[in-house]
């Protein structure tokens, strides 16, 4: 695994444990980095799904106000849809558990209501 995958794995482990009462401003830099095109369009599937999980956690922490512009939200939601559309077909697939986590977190946060 590469350094990016390792870093995103650690970040996911951290942000997935945070609740909404945390000082979200301490995560502004991380939130901005996750929304970069380089991350959202990364060629490696594991990077994309880990980033998507972290972004879903960021939505949970910052709710009800995501720290992103409309343009950034468009890229983020394209990533969410791409990861979920193909990734949940095979429960034996290597990244299935992360994609299921993503689906569950997005449902809990009601993230798609941001598109309305």
N, C-alpha and C positions, 0 to 999 in steps of 0.2 A: 504494500500500500504506500501511497505517496504521502508527503507531508500535509497536503491539503485535505485528504481524506482523514488523516489522523486528527488534524486540527478541528475539522467539522464534527468528527465523532465526539471529541472532548467537549466542544461547544454544545452539541445536542444533549449530551449527558448533563451539562450544567443548566442550560436554559429550560430543559424539560422539567426540572425540579422547582423552578421559580414560580411564585404566585404573583397575583396582580398587585399586591401591596409593596412589592420591591420598588426601589427608586429606578424607574424605567430610564431616566436620563443617563444612567450609568451604562446603558446598553446602546446609546445612540450611534456610536461609532461602529459597533458590531452590526446593528440593524442596517446601516447604510452600506457596509461592505457586502452584506448578504444580497443586496438588491443590485449589485453590479452585473452588467451584461456578461462579463467573463464568468461569473458564477452561474447565472441563470441559464446560459447557453453552453455550459462546459461539455466537452465531448465525453467525459466519463460519467456513466450512469450513477455510480455511487456518490459522486460529488453532487450531482443534481438532486438526488433524493434526500441526501443528508441536509443540503441547503434548504430544500422545501420543508423538511421537518423543523429545522431551526426557524425558518420564516413563520411557520404556523405557530410555533411557540412564542415568537416575537409578537404576533397578532394577539395571542392570549394575554401576554404581559401588558401590552399597551392598550388593550381593549378599554373603551370602544373606539379609540382613535389610533388607527395604524399610522406609523411614522413615515409614510410614503406619499409621493405625489401620485396623481392619476396615471401618469405615464409609467411610473415604477410599478404601480399596482397592476397595470396591464401585463407587464412582463412577468410579474410574480404569479398572477393567476393563470397565465399561459403555462408556466412551469407546473403549477398544481394540476391543471387539467392533463397535461402531457404525462406526468408521473402516475396519475390515477387511471388514465384511460387504458393503458396497456399493462400496468403493473400489478393489477389485482386478479388477473386471470388464472395464475398458477400459484397455489399456496406453497408449492415446493421451490419456487424461484428464490434465488439467494437474497433478493432485496424485498421480498414480500412483507416481512415483518415491519420494515421501515415504512413501506407504502401504506400498510394497514394503520400504523400509528398516525401517518399523515391524514388519512381519511377520518380517523376518529377525532383527532385534534381539530381539524377543520369543522367537523360537525359540532363539537362542543363549543367552539368559539363562534360558530355561525359566521364564519369568515366570508362566505359568498354573499352575505347581506351587504357587504361593502360595495358590491357591484351595482346595487340598486340606486 
